[in-house]
């Protein structure tokens, strides 16, 4: 799913959440549904079987999200508008029964045998690059088609983003296995979790200034430009290209270098700038993954 560049061309995955994100997570109740109930360890019986607080929900996709995706697919909108539509959208998070069976050696998980005890477990996916992703669905029908045995838990997308952060997931994957899948990358997941506006890194002037300022100590760099990376685009099941919703790399950094640098000189510039950028708080929070393109500066 993710065809990111080598590690030296992307920011390292942060080990600790920024303080304001950790505070938002701690104050929100963490990985719970819209009723405030944790998914992990929930029984399938009695009051614990209640799955959401959307009593009149008909299970269809949010109209605002569908409109934003239609605009993106027709190139009339952008992926920032799709993420913005999720701020008030209800989505479904899949949870599955995790059966336990008593034995002489204690309780152990056994997916092949029924038991009177069953807990609900939140489903996560592992992306090809090793990152954890939380699948969410815009409709109950889409979730059922993906996993007929999964139970749909209706939550606001912001709550799903918070739960993704709590689970260590860096991606939200909307409607996997459907006709069109939209991936919300890590910076957008964080923004959604905090209920803040998200601006793509390739269209972020503050980020552009910070990255340009980092080149001050590198005379061979004449200019820096930011543009959408090769991983921004996605595609439908039928092969139609959509200008957004891809897993990354979402940022292409174009470095215009003076002529005459040998391979070692170029490598020193790129490695040094990667180190400078990774120490910048704006870069660490707003950039998911990058690719670097080198061009000769016009004299």
PAVEXVEX-505236 format. One line per 10 residues: number of its first residue (from 1); their letters; for each residue x, y, z of N, C-alpha, C. Coordinates in nm, 2 decimals. Layout:
BEGIN
NUM> a> X,Y,Z,X,Y,Z,X,Y,Z; ...
***
This chain:
BEGIN
1> xxxxxxxxxx> 0.08,-0.12,0.00,0.00,0.00,0.00,0.09,0.13,0.00; 0.20,0.12,0.07,0.28,0.24,0.09,0.42,0.22,0.02; 0.45,0.30,-0.08,0.57,0.29,-0.15,0.66,0.41,-0.12; 0.70,0.41,0.01,0.78,0.53,0.05,0.92,0.51,0.01; 1.00,0.62,0.01,1.14,0.62,-0.03,1.22,0.57,0.08; 1.35,0.55,0.05,1.44,0.50,0.16,1.44,0.59,0.28; 1.48,0.53,0.39,1.47,0.60,0.52,1.53,0.73,0.52; 1.65,0.75,0.45,1.72,0.87,0.46,1.64,0.98,0.38; 1.54,0.95,0.31,1.46,1.05,0.24,1.32,1.08,0.31; 1.30,1.04,0.43,1.18,1.07,0.49,1.20,1.09,0.64
11> xxxxxxxxxx> 1.12,1.16,0.71,1.14,1.19,0.85,1.12,1.06,0.93; 1.20,1.04,1.04,1.18,0.92,1.12,1.05,0.93,1.19; 0.99,0.81,1.21,0.86,0.81,1.28,0.88,0.85,1.43; 0.80,0.95,1.47,0.82,1.00,1.61,0.79,0.90,1.71; 0.87,0.89,1.81,0.85,0.79,1.92,0.75,0.84,2.02; 0.75,0.97,2.04,0.66,1.03,2.14,0.56,1.13,2.07; 0.44,1.13,2.12,0.34,1.22,2.07,0.37,1.36,2.12; 0.35,1.47,2.03,0.36,1.60,2.08,0.27,1.62,2.20; 0.31,1.71,2.29,0.23,1.72,2.42,0.09,1.76,2.40; 0.05,1.85,2.31,-0.08,1.88,2.29,-0.17,1.77,2.23
21> xxxxxxxxxx> -0.11,1.68,2.15,-0.18,1.57,2.10,-0.20,1.46,2.21; -0.10,1.44,2.29,-0.11,1.35,2.41,-0.21,1.40,2.50; -0.22,1.53,2.52,-0.32,1.59,2.62,-0.46,1.57,2.56; -0.48,1.59,2.43,-0.61,1.57,2.37,-0.65,1.43,2.38; -0.56,1.33,2.36,-0.59,1.19,2.37,-0.63,1.16,2.52; -0.55,1.21,2.62,-0.58,1.18,2.75,-0.71,1.23,2.80; -0.75,1.35,2.75,-0.87,1.41,2.79,-0.99,1.36,2.72; -0.97,1.28,2.62,-1.09,1.23,2.54,-1.14,1.10,2.58; -1.07,1.03,2.66,-1.11,0.89,2.70,-1.04,0.79,2.62; -0.96,0.83,2.52,-0.88,0.73,2.44,-0.96,0.65,2.35
31> xxxxxxxxxx> -0.93,0.52,2.35,-0.99,0.43,2.25,-1.13,0.38,2.30; -1.23,0.46,2.28,-1.36,0.43,2.32,-1.46,0.46,2.20; -1.58,0.41,2.21,-1.68,0.44,2.11,-1.75,0.57,2.14; -1.85,0.60,2.07,-1.92,0.73,2.09,-2.00,0.73,2.22; -2.02,0.61,2.28,-2.08,0.61,2.41,-1.98,0.61,2.52; -1.85,0.62,2.49,-1.75,0.63,2.59,-1.70,0.49,2.64; -1.74,0.39,2.58,-1.71,0.25,2.62,-1.58,0.20,2.55; -1.48,0.15,2.62,-1.37,0.09,2.56,-1.41,-0.03,2.47; -1.34,-0.04,2.36,-1.37,-0.16,2.27,-1.30,-0.29,2.33; -1.17,-0.27,2.37,-1.09,-0.38,2.42,-1.16,-0.44,2.55
41> xxxxxxxxxx> -1.18,-0.57,2.55,-1.23,-0.64,2.67,-1.38,-0.63,2.68; -1.45,-0.58,2.58,-1.59,-0.57,2.60,-1.66,-0.70,2.57; -1.76,-0.73,2.65,-1.83,-0.86,2.63,-1.93,-0.84,2.52; -1.98,-0.96,2.47,-2.09,-0.95,2.37,-2.23,-0.96,2.44; -2.23,-0.97,2.57,-2.36,-0.99,2.63,-2.41,-0.86,2.70; -2.54,-0.86,2.72,-2.61,-0.76,2.80,-2.58,-0.62,2.75; -2.57,-0.52,2.85,-2.55,-0.38,2.81,-2.42,-0.36,2.73; -2.32,-0.45,2.75,-2.20,-0.43,2.68,-2.21,-0.45,2.53; -2.32,-0.51,2.48,-2.35,-0.53,2.34,-2.38,-0.40,2.27; -2.42,-0.30,2.34,-2.45,-0.17,2.28,-2.33,-0.12,2.20
51> xxxxxxxxxx> -2.35,-0.08,2.08,-2.23,-0.05,2.00,-2.22,0.09,1.96; -2.32,0.18,1.98,-2.30,0.32,1.95,-2.42,0.40,2.01; -2.41,0.53,2.00,-2.51,0.62,2.04,-2.58,0.69,1.93; -2.58,0.63,1.81,-2.64,0.69,1.69,-2.77,0.60,1.67; -2.87,0.63,1.75,-2.99,0.54,1.75,-3.07,0.54,1.62; -3.06,0.66,1.55,-3.14,0.67,1.42,-3.06,0.65,1.30; -2.94,0.60,1.32,-2.84,0.59,1.21,-2.90,0.48,1.11; -2.90,0.52,0.98,-2.95,0.42,0.88,-2.83,0.35,0.81; -2.71,0.37,0.86,-2.59,0.30,0.81,-2.53,0.34,0.68; -2.59,0.45,0.62,-2.54,0.50,0.49,-2.42,0.59,0.51
61> xxxxxxxxxx> -2.35,0.62,0.40,-2.23,0.71,0.41,-2.27,0.85,0.43; -2.19,0.93,0.49,-2.21,1.07,0.52,-2.21,1.14,0.39; -2.32,1.22,0.37,-2.34,1.30,0.24,-2.22,1.40,0.22; -2.18,1.46,0.32,-2.07,1.56,0.30,-1.94,1.49,0.26; -1.91,1.37,0.31,-1.79,1.30,0.27,-1.81,1.25,0.12; -1.92,1.20,0.09,-1.94,1.16,-0.05,-1.93,1.27,-0.15; -1.98,1.39,-0.11,-1.97,1.51,-0.20,-1.82,1.55,-0.22; -1.75,1.54,-0.11,-1.60,1.58,-0.11,-1.52,1.48,-0.20; -1.56,1.35,-0.18,-1.49,1.25,-0.26,-1.52,1.27,-0.41; -1.65,1.29,-0.44,-1.69,1.31,-0.58,-1.61,1.43,-0.64
71> xxxxxxxxxx> -1.60,1.54,-0.56,-1.53,1.66,-0.61,-1.38,1.62,-0.64; -1.32,1.54,-0.54,-1.18,1.51,-0.56,-1.16,1.42,-0.69; -1.25,1.32,-0.71,-1.24,1.24,-0.82,-1.26,1.31,-0.95; -1.33,1.42,-0.95,-1.35,1.49,-1.07,-1.25,1.61,-1.09; -1.15,1.61,-0.99,-1.05,1.71,-0.99,-1.10,1.85,-0.96; -1.23,1.86,-0.92,-1.29,1.99,-0.88,-1.26,2.02,-0.73; -1.22,1.92,-0.65,-1.19,1.94,-0.51,-1.05,1.90,-0.48; -1.02,1.89,-0.35,-0.88,1.84,-0.31,-0.90,1.75,-0.19; -0.79,1.69,-0.15,-0.79,1.60,-0.04,-0.81,1.67,0.09; -0.77,1.79,0.10,-0.79,1.87,0.23,-0.94,1.88,0.25
81> xxxxxxxxxx> -1.02,1.90,0.15,-1.17,1.91,0.17,-1.23,1.77,0.21; -1.17,1.66,0.16,-1.22,1.53,0.20,-1.19,1.51,0.35; -1.07,1.55,0.40,-1.04,1.54,0.54,-1.13,1.63,0.62; -1.15,1.75,0.57,-1.24,1.85,0.64,-1.38,1.79,0.66; -1.43,1.72,0.56,-1.56,1.66,0.56,-1.58,1.56,0.67; -1.46,1.49,0.71,-1.46,1.39,0.81,-1.48,1.45,0.95; -1.46,1.58,0.96,-1.46,1.64,1.10,-1.60,1.62,1.16; -1.71,1.61,1.08,-1.84,1.60,1.14,-1.91,1.47,1.09; -1.83,1.38,1.03,-1.89,1.26,0.97,-1.89,1.14,1.07; -1.99,1.06,1.06,-2.00,0.94,1.13,-1.93,0.83,1.04
91> xxxxxxxxxx> -1.85,0.75,1.10,-1.79,0.63,1.03,-1.81,0.51,1.12; -1.78,0.39,1.06,-1.79,0.27,1.13,-1.66,0.21,1.15; -1.62,0.17,1.27,-1.50,0.10,1.31,-1.53,-0.04,1.33; -1.46,-0.14,1.26,-1.49,-0.28,1.28,-1.43,-0.33,1.41; -1.51,-0.41,1.48,-1.46,-0.48,1.60,-1.50,-0.63,1.58; -1.42,-0.72,1.63,-1.44,-0.86,1.61,-1.44,-0.93,1.74; -1.51,-1.04,1.74,-1.51,-1.13,1.87,-1.38,-1.20,1.88; -1.33,-1.19,2.00,-1.21,-1.27,2.03,-1.25,-1.37,2.14; -1.26,-1.49,2.10,-1.31,-1.60,2.19,-1.20,-1.65,2.28; -1.25,-1.69,2.40,-1.16,-1.74,2.50,-1.21,-1.88,2.55
101> xxxxxxxxxx> -1.13,-1.97,2.58,-1.17,-2.10,2.62,-1.09,-2.14,2.74; -1.16,-2.20,2.84,-1.09,-2.24,2.96,-1.02,-2.38,2.94; -0.90,-2.39,3.00,-0.83,-2.52,2.99,-0.77,-2.54,3.12; -0.70,-2.66,3.13,-0.63,-2.69,3.26,-0.52,-2.59,3.28; -0.47,-2.52,3.18,-0.36,-2.43,3.19,-0.41,-2.29,3.20; -0.53,-2.26,3.21,-0.58,-2.13,3.22,-0.66,-2.09,3.09; -0.69,-1.96,3.08,-0.76,-1.91,2.96,-0.67,-1.88,2.85; -0.71,-1.93,2.73,-0.63,-1.90,2.61,-0.72,-1.87,2.49; -0.67,-1.79,2.40,-0.75,-1.75,2.28,-0.76,-1.87,2.19; -0.87,-1.90,2.14,-0.90,-2.01,2.04,-1.00,-1.96,1.94
111> xxxxxxxxxx> -0.96,-1.92,1.82,-1.06,-1.88,1.72,-1.14,-1.99,1.66; -1.11,-2.11,1.69,-1.19,-2.22,1.63,-1.30,-2.28,1.71; -1.30,-2.24,1.84,-1.40,-2.30,1.93,-1.48,-2.19,1.99; -1.61,-2.22,2.00,-1.70,-2.12,2.07,-1.68,-2.13,2.22; -1.73,-2.03,2.29,-1.72,-2.03,2.43,-1.82,-1.92,2.48; -1.86,-1.94,2.61,-1.96,-1.84,2.66,-1.90,-1.71,2.68; -1.76,-1.70,2.69,-1.70,-1.57,2.71,-1.64,-1.52,2.58; -1.67,-1.40,2.55,-1.61,-1.34,2.42,-1.59,-1.19,2.44; -1.47,-1.15,2.41,-1.44,-1.01,2.41,-1.44,-0.95,2.27; -1.45,-0.82,2.27,-1.45,-0.75,2.14,-1.31,-0.68,2.12
121> xxxxxxxxxx> -1.25,-0.70,2.01,-1.12,-0.65,1.98,-1.13,-0.55,1.86; -1.06,-0.44,1.87,-1.05,-0.34,1.77,-0.96,-0.40,1.66; -1.00,-0.38,1.53,-0.93,-0.44,1.42,-0.82,-0.33,1.37; -0.70,-0.37,1.35,-0.60,-0.29,1.29,-0.53,-0.37,1.18; -0.47,-0.30,1.09,-0.40,-0.36,0.97,-0.26,-0.32,0.98; -0.17,-0.40,0.92,-0.03,-0.37,0.90,0.00,-0.33,0.76; 0.04,-0.21,0.74,0.07,-0.16,0.60,0.20,-0.23,0.55; 0.23,-0.24,0.42,0.35,-0.30,0.37,0.48,-0.25,0.43; 0.47,-0.12,0.47,0.60,-0.06,0.52,0.61,-0.08,0.67; 0.52,-0.15,0.73,0.53,-0.19,0.87,0.44,-0.10,0.96
131> xxxxxxxxxx> 0.39,0.01,0.91,0.31,0.10,0.99,0.17,0.03,1.02; 0.11,0.07,1.13,-0.02,0.03,1.17,-0.12,0.12,1.11; -0.23,0.06,1.06,-0.34,0.14,1.00,-0.47,0.09,1.07; -0.56,0.19,1.09,-0.69,0.16,1.14,-0.79,0.17,1.03; -0.86,0.06,0.99,-0.96,0.06,0.89,-1.09,0.12,0.94; -1.15,0.21,0.87,-1.28,0.26,0.90,-1.37,0.26,0.78; -1.50,0.26,0.80,-1.59,0.25,0.68,-1.69,0.36,0.69; -1.73,0.41,0.57,-1.83,0.52,0.57,-1.97,0.46,0.57; -1.99,0.33,0.55,-2.12,0.27,0.55,-2.11,0.13,0.61; -2.22,0.09,0.67,-2.23,-0.04,0.73,-2.22,-0.15,0.62
141> xxxxxxxxxx> -2.27,-0.12,0.50,-2.26,-0.21,0.39,-2.12,-0.23,0.34; -2.04,-0.13,0.34,-1.90,-0.14,0.30,-1.82,-0.23,0.40; -1.85,-0.21,0.53,-1.78,-0.29,0.63,-1.82,-0.43,0.62; -1.95,-0.46,0.60,-2.00,-0.60,0.59,-1.93,-0.67,0.47; -1.92,-0.60,0.36,-1.86,-0.66,0.24,-1.71,-0.69,0.27; -1.65,-0.61,0.35,-1.50,-0.63,0.38,-1.48,-0.74,0.48; -1.57,-0.75,0.58,-1.56,-0.85,0.69,-1.69,-0.88,0.74; -1.76,-0.98,0.69,-1.90,-1.01,0.73,-1.92,-1.04,0.88; -1.81,-1.09,0.95,-1.82,-1.12,1.09,-1.79,-1.00,1.18; -1.74,-0.89,1.12,-1.71,-0.78,1.21,-1.83,-0.70,1.25
151> xxxxxxxxxx> -1.83,-0.65,1.37,-1.94,-0.57,1.41,-1.91,-0.42,1.39; -2.00,-0.35,1.33,-1.98,-0.21,1.30,-2.01,-0.12,1.43; -1.91,-0.04,1.47,-1.93,0.05,1.58,-1.93,0.19,1.52; -2.04,0.26,1.53,-2.05,0.39,1.48,-1.99,0.50,1.57; -1.90,0.58,1.52,-1.83,0.68,1.59,-1.81,0.80,1.50; -1.79,0.92,1.56,-1.74,1.03,1.47,-1.60,1.00,1.43; -1.57,1.05,1.31,-1.43,1.02,1.26,-1.32,1.08,1.35; -1.35,1.19,1.41,-1.25,1.25,1.51,-1.22,1.15,1.62; -1.33,1.08,1.67,-1.31,0.98,1.77,-1.23,0.86,1.72; -1.25,0.82,1.59,-1.18,0.71,1.53,-1.03,0.75,1.52
161> xxxxxxxxxx> -1.00,0.88,1.49,-0.87,0.93,1.48,-0.80,0.92,1.61; -0.87,0.96,1.72,-0.81,0.95,1.85,-0.78,0.80,1.89; -0.87,0.72,1.85,-0.85,0.57,1.88,-0.73,0.52,1.80; -0.71,0.57,1.68,-0.60,0.53,1.60,-0.47,0.57,1.67; -0.46,0.70,1.72,-0.35,0.74,1.79,-0.32,0.65,1.91; -0.43,0.62,1.98,-0.41,0.54,2.10,-0.36,0.40,2.07; -0.40,0.35,1.95,-0.35,0.22,1.91,-0.21,0.22,1.84; -0.16,0.34,1.83,-0.03,0.35,1.76,-0.04,0.34,1.61; -0.16,0.37,1.56,-0.18,0.36,1.41,-0.15,0.50,1.36; -0.08,0.50,1.24,-0.04,0.63,1.18,-0.13,0.66,1.06
171> xxxxxxxxxx> -0.22,0.56,1.02,-0.30,0.58,0.90,-0.44,0.55,0.94; -0.54,0.62,0.88,-0.68,0.58,0.88,-0.71,0.54,0.73; -0.76,0.42,0.71,-0.79,0.37,0.58,-0.94,0.36,0.56; -1.00,0.45,0.48,-1.14,0.45,0.46,-1.19,0.36,0.35; -1.28,0.27,0.39,-1.34,0.18,0.30,-1.24,0.09,0.22; -1.15,0.02,0.29,-1.06,-0.07,0.22,-1.14,-0.18,0.16; -1.09,-0.22,0.04,-1.16,-0.33,-0.04,-1.28,-0.28,-0.12; -1.31,-0.15,-0.11,-1.43,-0.10,-0.18,-1.38,-0.05,-0.32; -1.48,0.01,-0.39,-1.45,0.07,-0.52,-1.35,0.18,-0.51; -1.35,0.26,-0.40,-1.25,0.36,-0.38,-1.21,0.37,-0.23
181> xxxxxxxxxx> -1.08,0.37,-0.21,-1.03,0.37,-0.07,-0.95,0.50,-0.06; -0.97,0.57,0.05,-0.91,0.70,0.08,-0.82,0.68,0.20; -0.69,0.71,0.20,-0.60,0.70,0.31,-0.58,0.84,0.38; -0.61,0.85,0.51,-0.58,0.97,0.58,-0.44,0.95,0.64; -0.34,1.03,0.60,-0.21,1.01,0.65,-0.19,1.07,0.79; -0.07,1.03,0.85,-0.05,1.07,0.99,-0.07,1.21,1.03; -0.02,1.31,0.96,-0.05,1.45,1.00,-0.20,1.48,1.00; -0.27,1.43,0.90,-0.41,1.46,0.90,-0.49,1.38,1.01; -0.44,1.26,1.04,-0.50,1.19,1.15,-0.48,1.27,1.28; -0.36,1.32,1.30,-0.34,1.40,1.42,-0.43,1.53,1.42
191> xxxxxxxxxx> -0.44,1.59,1.31,-0.53,1.71,1.30,-0.67,1.68,1.33; -0.72,1.57,1.27,-0.86,1.52,1.29,-0.88,1.49,1.43; -0.79,1.42,1.50,-0.80,1.38,1.64,-0.81,1.50,1.73; -0.75,1.61,1.69,-0.76,1.74,1.77,-0.87,1.83,1.72; -0.94,1.78,1.62,-1.05,1.86,1.56,-1.00,2.00,1.51; -0.88,1.99,1.44,-0.82,2.11,1.38,-0.82,2.09,1.23; -0.81,2.21,1.17,-0.80,2.21,1.02,-0.66,2.15,0.98; -0.67,2.07,0.87,-0.54,2.01,0.82,-0.51,2.07,0.68; -0.39,2.11,0.67,-0.34,2.16,0.54,-0.23,2.06,0.49; -0.24,2.01,0.37,-0.13,1.92,0.32,0.00,1.98,0.32
201> xxxxxxxxxx> 0.10,1.91,0.35,0.24,1.96,0.36,0.29,2.03,0.23; 0.24,1.98,0.12,0.29,2.04,-0.01,0.22,2.18,-0.03; 0.12,2.21,0.05,0.05,2.34,0.03,0.06,2.42,0.16; 0.16,2.40,0.24,0.18,2.46,0.37,0.29,2.57,0.36; 0.26,2.70,0.36,0.36,2.80,0.35,0.45,2.81,0.47; 0.40,2.78,0.59,0.49,2.79,0.71,0.59,2.68,0.70; 0.55,2.56,0.66,0.64,2.45,0.64,0.75,2.48,0.53; 0.70,2.54,0.42,0.79,2.58,0.31,0.90,2.67,0.36; 0.86,2.77,0.45,0.96,2.87,0.50,1.06,2.80,0.59; 1.01,2.71,0.68,1.10,2.64,0.77,1.20,2.55,0.70
211> xxxxxxxxxx> 1.15,2.48,0.59,1.24,2.40,0.52,1.34,2.48,0.44; 1.30,2.59,0.38,1.39,2.68,0.31,1.50,2.74,0.40; 1.46,2.78,0.52,1.55,2.84,0.62,1.66,2.74,0.66; 1.62,2.61,0.66,1.72,2.51,0.70,1.83,2.50,0.60; 1.82,2.55,0.48,1.92,2.54,0.37,2.02,2.65,0.38; 2.01,2.74,0.48,2.10,2.86,0.49,2.24,2.82,0.50; 2.27,2.71,0.57,2.41,2.66,0.59,2.46,2.57,0.47; 2.38,2.57,0.36,2.42,2.48,0.25,2.43,2.57,0.12; 2.54,2.63,0.10,2.55,2.72,-0.02,2.52,2.66,-0.15; 2.54,2.53,-0.17,2.51,2.47,-0.30,2.36,2.47,-0.33
221> xxxxxxxxxx> 2.27,2.49,-0.23,2.13,2.49,-0.25,2.08,2.63,-0.28; 2.04,2.65,-0.40,1.99,2.78,-0.45,1.84,2.81,-0.42; 1.77,2.70,-0.42,1.62,2.72,-0.41,1.56,2.59,-0.36; 1.45,2.60,-0.29,1.37,2.48,-0.24,1.23,2.50,-0.28; 1.17,2.40,-0.34,1.02,2.40,-0.38,0.96,2.28,-0.32; 0.83,2.30,-0.28,0.75,2.18,-0.23,0.64,2.16,-0.33; 0.61,2.03,-0.36,0.50,2.00,-0.44,0.45,1.86,-0.40; 0.33,1.83,-0.45,0.28,1.69,-0.41,0.37,1.58,-0.46; 0.39,1.48,-0.37,0.47,1.37,-0.40,0.40,1.26,-0.48; 0.48,1.17,-0.52,0.42,1.06,-0.60,0.32,0.97,-0.53
231> xxxxxxxxxx> 0.31,0.98,-0.40,0.22,0.90,-0.33,0.09,0.97,-0.29; 0.07,1.09,-0.33,-0.05,1.16,-0.30,-0.17,1.10,-0.38; -0.15,1.07,-0.50,-0.26,1.02,-0.59,-0.30,0.88,-0.55; -0.42,0.84,-0.57,-0.47,0.71,-0.54,-0.54,0.66,-0.67; -0.61,0.55,-0.66,-0.68,0.51,-0.78,-0.81,0.43,-0.73; -0.90,0.42,-0.82,-1.02,0.35,-0.80,-1.00,0.20,-0.83; -1.09,0.11,-0.80,-1.08,-0.03,-0.83,-1.07,-0.05,-0.98; -1.13,0.04,-1.06,-1.13,0.03,-1.20,-1.01,0.09,-1.27; -0.92,0.15,-1.18,-0.79,0.20,-1.24,-0.79,0.35,-1.26; -0.90,0.42,-1.23,-0.90,0.57,-1.26,-0.81,0.64,-1.15
241> xxxxxxxxxx> -0.73,0.73,-1.19,-0.64,0.80,-1.10,-0.72,0.91,-1.03; -0.70,0.92,-0.90,-0.76,1.03,-0.82,-0.65,1.11,-0.76; -0.66,1.24,-0.77,-0.55,1.33,-0.72,-0.55,1.35,-0.57; -0.55,1.25,-0.49,-0.55,1.26,-0.35,-0.59,1.13,-0.29; -0.56,1.11,-0.16,-0.60,0.99,-0.08,-0.51,0.88,-0.09; -0.39,0.90,-0.14,-0.28,0.80,-0.14,-0.21,0.79,-0.01; -0.14,0.68,0.01,-0.07,0.66,0.14,0.06,0.74,0.16; 0.12,0.79,0.05,0.24,0.86,0.06,0.35,0.79,-0.02; 0.47,0.86,-0.05,0.51,0.99,0.01,0.42,1.10,-0.05; 0.38,1.19,0.04,0.29,1.30,0.00,0.36,1.43,-0.03
251> xxxxxxxxxx> 0.49,1.43,0.00,0.57,1.56,-0.02,0.69,1.53,-0.11; 0.70,1.61,-0.22,0.82,1.61,-0.30,0.90,1.74,-0.27; 1.02,1.72,-0.23,1.11,1.84,-0.20,1.20,1.85,-0.32; 1.19,1.96,-0.39,1.28,1.99,-0.51,1.39,2.08,-0.47; 1.51,2.03,-0.47,1.63,2.11,-0.44,1.70,2.15,-0.57; 1.72,2.28,-0.59,1.79,2.33,-0.70,1.93,2.36,-0.65; 2.03,2.28,-0.71,2.17,2.28,-0.67,2.26,2.35,-0.77; 2.36,2.41,-0.73,2.46,2.47,-0.82,2.53,2.35,-0.90; 2.58,2.38,-1.01,2.64,2.28,-1.10,2.78,2.25,-1.04; 2.83,2.14,-1.07,2.97,2.10,-1.03,2.98,2.01,-0.91
261> xxxxxxxxxx> 2.88,1.98,-0.84,2.88,1.90,-0.72,2.90,1.75,-0.77; 3.00,1.68,-0.70,3.01,1.54,-0.73,2.91,1.46,-0.65; 2.91,1.33,-0.66,2.81,1.24,-0.60,2.82,1.25,-0.45; 2.94,1.26,-0.40,2.96,1.27,-0.25,2.91,1.40,-0.20; 2.93,1.51,-0.28,2.88,1.64,-0.24,2.73,1.65,-0.23; 2.67,1.59,-0.33,2.52,1.58,-0.33,2.47,1.50,-0.21; 2.53,1.39,-0.19,2.49,1.31,-0.07,2.50,1.38,0.06; 2.61,1.46,0.07,2.63,1.53,0.20,2.52,1.64,0.22; 2.49,1.71,0.11,2.38,1.81,0.12,2.25,1.74,0.16; 2.21,1.64,0.09,2.08,1.57,0.11,2.08,1.52,0.25
271> xxxxxxxxxx> 2.18,1.45,0.30,2.18,1.39,0.43,2.18,1.50,0.54; 2.26,1.60,0.51,2.26,1.71,0.61,2.12,1.78,0.62; 2.06,1.80,0.51,1.92,1.87,0.52,1.82,1.78,0.58; 1.83,1.65,0.55,1.74,1.56,0.62,1.75,1.56,0.77; 1.87,1.57,0.82,1.90,1.59,0.96,1.84,1.72,1.01; 1.86,1.83,0.94,1.81,1.96,0.98,1.66,1.96,0.99; 1.60,1.90,0.88,1.45,1.90,0.88,1.39,1.81,0.99; 1.45,1.70,1.02,1.40,1.61,1.12,1.40,1.67,1.26; 1.49,1.77,1.28,1.49,1.83,1.41,1.39,1.95,1.42; 1.33,1.98,1.31,1.23,2.09,1.31,1.09,2.04,1.36
281> xxxxxxxxxx> 1.03,2.10,1.46,0.91,2.06,1.51,0.79,2.07,1.41; 0.79,2.17,1.33,0.69,2.19,1.23,0.70,2.08,1.12; 0.82,2.04,1.08,0.84,1.94,0.98,0.80,1.80,1.04; 0.84,1.77,1.17,0.81,1.64,1.23,0.66,1.62,1.24; 0.58,1.73,1.27,0.44,1.71,1.29,0.36,1.71,1.16; 0.41,1.79,1.06,0.32,1.81,0.94,0.36,1.73,0.82; 0.48,1.66,0.83,0.52,1.58,0.71,0.52,1.43,0.75; 0.45,1.35,0.66,0.44,1.21,0.69,0.56,1.14,0.62; 0.58,1.16,0.49,0.69,1.10,0.42,0.72,1.18,0.30; 0.85,1.18,0.26,0.89,1.27,0.15,0.97,1.19,0.05
291> xxxxxxxxx> 0.99,1.26,-0.06,1.08,1.22,-0.17,1.16,1.34,-0.21; 1.29,1.33,-0.24,1.37,1.44,-0.28,1.41,1.43,-0.42; 1.39,1.54,-0.49,1.42,1.55,-0.63,1.53,1.66,-0.65; 1.63,1.63,-0.72,1.75,1.72,-0.74,1.75,1.77,-0.88; 1.76,1.91,-0.89,1.76,1.97,-1.02,1.88,2.07,-1.02; 1.93,2.10,-1.14,2.03,2.20,-1.16,1.98,2.34,-1.16; 2.03,2.43,-1.07,1.98,2.56,-1.07,2.02,2.64,-1.19; 1.93,2.72,-1.24,1.96,2.80,-1.36,2.06,2.91,-1.32; 2.16,2.93,-1.40,2.26,3.04,-1.38,2.20,3.18,-1.41
***
